[in-house]
């Protein structure tokens, strides 16, 4: 009986030593990548231009139904939910003459959609602004290479839009215009037909957790 108990003890000690050795050999798990915030690559189908003051690149958002014809924002390889943020502006045709004549007032409301490339709507975003004087403009747009001055078209307002993207497999999303309602002192205009610039986007950025390296 004593020999039997001694054998059990020795077996237990051997098993314990083997288990401890296995634990020592097992590599420590890699720490999860920390979240990063970085500019999101944007493909402007229609570039409005560079901001004189902000130095941002402003892109027109066009009405339409084809995501590949919209303003496309690329998404890097990642894990978990990512947060896309961008600045949405109305698009204003500035006229000093109309202001002097007391007809420069415009109240504009633009609605856009954020879609996957296979036409699934993730969310909608709205920007509403009122224009009375040049001080209401968000920025002026440089006329471009070889030209002086600024463009008549300018971004107005600054609505920060945040979109949670849960699907880590999505490689891109598209911004497409849906509707613009512009109320002036003498008329109201509603635009929904495809092919019209109804809003402006700038400063896209993404907060995400990079995909862990194997």
ROKOLRO-862526 format. One line per field, with one value per residue (C-alpha): residue number from 1; residue in one letter; x negated, y negated, z negated. Coordinates in nm, 4 decimals, padded with zeros to 6 digits. Each point is the difference from the previous one (the first is absolute). Layout:
N
i: (NUM_...)
aa: (A_...)
X: (X_...)
Y: (Y_...)
Z: (Z_...)
This chain:
214
i: (1_2_3_4_5_6_7_8_9_10_11_12_13_14_15_16_17_18_19_20_21_22_23_24_25_26_27_28_29_30_31_32_33_34_35_36_37_38_39_40_41_42_43_44_45_46_47_48_49_50_51_52_53_54_55_56_57_58_59_60_61_62_63_64_65_66_67_68_69_70_71_72_73_74_75_76_77_78_79_80_81_82_83_84_85_86_87_88_89_90_91_92_93_94_95_96_97_98_99_100_101_102_103_104_105_106_107_108_109_110_111_112_113_114_115_116_117_118_119_120_121_122_123_124_125_126_127_128_129_130_131_132_133_134_135_136_137_138_139_140_141_142_143_144_145_146_147_148_149_150_151_152_153_154_155_156_157_158_159_160_161_162_163_164_165_166_167_168_169_170_171_172_173_174_175_176_177_178_179_180_181_182_183_184_185_186_187_188_189_190_191_192_193_194_195_196_197_198_199_200_201_202_203_204_205_206_207_208_209_210_211_212_213_214)
aa: (X_X_X_X_X_X_X_X_X_X_X_X_X_X_X_X_X_X_X_X_X_X_X_X_X_X_X_X_X_X_X_X_X_X_X_X_X_X_X_X_X_X_X_X_X_X_X_X_X_X_X_X_X_X_X_X_X_X_X_X_X_X_X_X_X_X_X_X_X_X_X_X_X_X_X_X_X_X_X_X_X_X_X_X_X_X_X_X_X_X_X_X_X_X_X_X_X_X_X_X_X_X_X_X_X_X_X_X_X_X_X_X_X_X_X_X_X_X_X_X_X_X_X_X_X_X_X_X_X_X_X_X_X_X_X_X_X_X_X_X_X_X_X_X_X_X_X_X_X_X_X_X_X_X_X_X_X_X_X_X_X_X_X_X_X_X_X_X_X_X_X_X_X_X_X_X_X_X_X_X_X_X_X_X_X_X_X_X_X_X_X_X_X_X_X_X_X_X_X_X_X_X_X_X_X_X_X_X_X_X_X_X_X_X)
X: (00.0000_-00.2851_-00.1660_00.3289_00.0408_-00.3613_00.0580_00.3048_-00.1943_-00.2836_00.2422_00.1717_-00.3322_-00.1071_00.3269_-00.0251_-00.3570_00.0979_00.2949_-00.2216_-00.2552_00.2749_00.1204_-00.3544_-00.0406_00.3338_-00.0621_00.1755_00.3016_-00.0668_00.1611_00.2976_-00.0876_00.0842_00.2652_-00.1371_00.1530_-00.1179_00.1176_00.2207_-00.0966_00.2670_00.0641_00.1654_00.2035_00.0463_-00.2623_00.1226_-00.3497_-00.2366_00.1082_-00.1820_00.0073_00.0511_-00.2327_00.2459_00.0983_00.3739_00.1937_00.3441_00.2614_00.2133_00.3552_00.0292_00.0616_-00.3318_-00.2457_-00.2928_00.0987_00.0070_-00.2730_-00.1724_-00.1800_-00.2363_-00.0197_-00.3254_-00.0367_00.1310_00.1764_00.3161_00.2132_-00.1519_00.1193_00.0021_00.0240_00.0188_00.1078_00.3087_00.0635_00.2621_-00.1073_00.0578_-00.0315_-00.1252_00.1158_-00.0988_00.2466_00.2975_-00.1041_-00.0136_00.3478_00.1354_00.0607_-00.2939_00.1871_00.0126_00.1082_-00.1317_00.0615_-00.1944_00.0517_-00.2557_-00.0303_-00.2974_00.0139_-00.2021_-00.1245_00.2814_00.2629_00.0818_00.0882_-00.1945_00.1362_00.1163_-00.1492_00.1493_-00.1549_00.2141_-00.1428_00.1084_-00.1957_00.0241_-00.3537_-00.3481_-00.0719_00.2300_-00.2307_-00.2098_-00.2902_-00.0812_-00.1288_-00.3192_00.0517_-00.2523_-00.3398_-00.0883_00.2926_00.0328_00.2800_00.2707_00.2921_00.3556_00.1048_-00.0879_00.0769_00.2321_00.0726_-00.1869_00.1925_-00.2174_00.1411_-00.0904_00.0717_-00.0565_-00.1159_00.0463_-00.0906_-00.3801_00.0081_00.1226_-00.2769_00.1749_00.3137_00.1500_00.1591_00.2924_00.2275_00.3733_00.1640_-00.0648_00.2633_-00.1040_00.2373_-00.0642_00.1903_00.1921_00.0073_-00.0666_-00.2004_-00.0054_-00.2592_00.0231_-00.0883_-00.3354_-00.3136_00.0238_-00.2474_00.2066_-00.2557_-00.3715_-00.2169_-00.3397_-00.2340_00.0922_-00.1680_00.0304_-00.0444_-00.0646_-00.1974_-00.2503_00.0272_-00.2387_-00.3010_-00.0286)
Y: (00.0000_-00.2345_00.0688_-00.0725_-00.3411_-00.0866_00.0762_-00.2264_-00.2840_00.0386_00.0028_-00.3123_-00.1799_00.0973_-00.1202_-00.3284_-00.0544_00.0773_-00.2423_-00.2745_00.0554_-00.0235_-00.3274_-00.1382_00.0894_-00.1513_-00.3476_-00.2949_-00.1257_-00.3062_-00.3188_-00.1253_-00.2879_-00.3402_-00.2125_-00.2609_-00.3092_-00.0918_-00.1834_00.2210_00.0290_-00.1711_00.0281_-00.3176_00.0595_-00.3779_-00.2128_-00.3444_-00.1173_-00.1035_-00.2203_-00.3335_-00.0144_00.3595_00.1528_00.2889_00.1783_-00.0413_00.2572_-00.0438_00.2605_00.0812_00.1312_00.3509_00.3672_00.1612_00.0154_00.0241_-00.3396_-00.1606_-00.1353_00.3178_00.0303_00.2963_00.2028_00.1690_00.3559_00.0038_00.1985_-00.0861_-00.3099_-00.3071_-00.3595_-00.2129_-00.3765_-00.2718_-00.3626_-00.0705_-00.3423_-00.1581_-00.1230_-00.3713_-00.2121_-00.3293_-00.3246_-00.3398_-00.1602_00.1903_-00.0998_-00.3672_00.0315_00.1625_00.3329_00.2011_00.1927_00.3786_00.2710_00.3334_00.3530_00.2844_00.3706_00.2647_00.3749_00.2062_00.3315_00.3168_00.0689_00.2536_-00.2700_00.0713_-00.3248_-00.0351_-00.3389_-00.3387_-00.3384_-00.3489_-00.3478_-00.3145_-00.3500_-00.3590_-00.2479_-00.3779_-00.1394_00.1199_00.0493_00.3047_00.1885_00.2772_-00.0613_-00.1231_00.2280_-00.0882_-00.0551_00.2701_00.0388_-00.2897_-00.2119_-00.2695_-00.0774_00.2323_00.1932_-00.1252_00.3366_00.0396_00.2352_-00.1342_00.1467_00.2814_00.3030_00.2747_00.3376_00.3238_00.3456_00.3258_00.2767_00.3370_00.2196_00.0326_00.1531_-00.3186_-00.1490_-00.3246_-00.2109_-00.2526_-00.3404_-00.0735_-00.3021_00.0557_-00.3431_-00.3719_-00.2550_-00.3642_-00.2696_-00.3535_-00.3235_00.0491_00.3765_00.3498_00.2534_00.3768_00.2209_00.3806_00.1025_00.1749_-00.1858_-00.3112_-00.1197_-00.0496_-00.0031_-00.0053_00.2305_-00.0597_00.1329_00.3725_00.1933_00.3480_00.1412_00.3741_00.2870_00.1356_00.3663_00.2036_00.1460_00.3758)
Z: (00.0000_-00.0881_00.3367_00.1779_-00.1720_00.0726_00.3678_00.0105_-00.1575_00.2470_00.2941_-00.1276_-00.0430_00.3492_00.1519_-00.1896_00.1201_00.3608_-00.0199_-00.1444_00.2761_00.2629_-00.1506_00.0076_00.3664_00.1057_00.1547_-00.1588_00.1974_00.2134_-00.1297_00.2012_00.2367_-00.1441_00.1732_00.2381_00.1578_00.3482_00.3123_00.2152_00.3686_00.2095_00.3733_00.1260_00.3112_00.0193_-00.1748_-00.1041_-00.0906_-00.2775_-00.2883_-00.0180_-00.3820_-00.1157_00.2645_00.0238_00.3195_00.0572_00.2044_00.1527_-00.0898_00.3017_00.0115_00.1402_-00.0695_00.0985_-00.2930_00.2409_00.1386_-00.3439_-00.2241_-00.1193_-00.3346_-00.0307_-00.3234_-00.1137_-00.1267_-00.3556_-00.2706_-00.1869_00.0460_00.1649_-00.0291_00.3149_-00.0488_00.2651_00.0322_00.2087_00.1548_00.2167_00.3415_00.0584_00.3134_-00.1374_00.1630_-00.1414_00.2412_-00.1442_-00.3511_00.0991_00.1517_-00.3166_00.1719_-00.1306_-00.2699_00.0459_-00.2428_00.1251_-00.1261_00.1593_-00.0675_00.0926_-00.0471_-00.1176_00.1857_00.0432_00.3502_00.0446_-00.0675_-00.3649_-00.1785_-00.3252_-00.1034_00.1235_-00.0853_00.0220_00.0101_-00.0382_00.0404_00.0487_00.2086_-00.0283_00.0428_00.0938_-00.3716_00.0100_00.2378_-00.1543_00.2392_00.3492_00.2740_00.1865_00.3717_00.0829_00.1710_00.2267_-00.1186_-00.2622_-00.2412_-00.1277_00.1454_-00.0318_-00.1465_-00.3679_-00.2919_-00.2683_-00.3428_-00.1703_-00.1239_-00.1517_00.1052_-00.1820_00.1423_-00.1898_00.2364_-00.1669_00.2970_-00.0041_00.3505_00.1679_00.2128_00.0952_-00.0377_00.2381_-00.0624_00.2315_00.0053_-00.0422_-00.0132_-00.0212_-00.0999_00.0497_-00.1232_00.1249_-00.0496_00.3236_00.0654_-00.1295_00.2003_-00.0633_00.1682_-00.0020_00.3570_00.0586_00.1005_-00.2187_-00.2628_-00.3160_-00.2844_-00.0762_-00.2129_-00.1600_-00.2673_-00.0057_-00.2826_-00.1425_-00.3486_00.0118_-00.1462_00.2561_00.0849_-00.2147_00.1792_-00.0116)
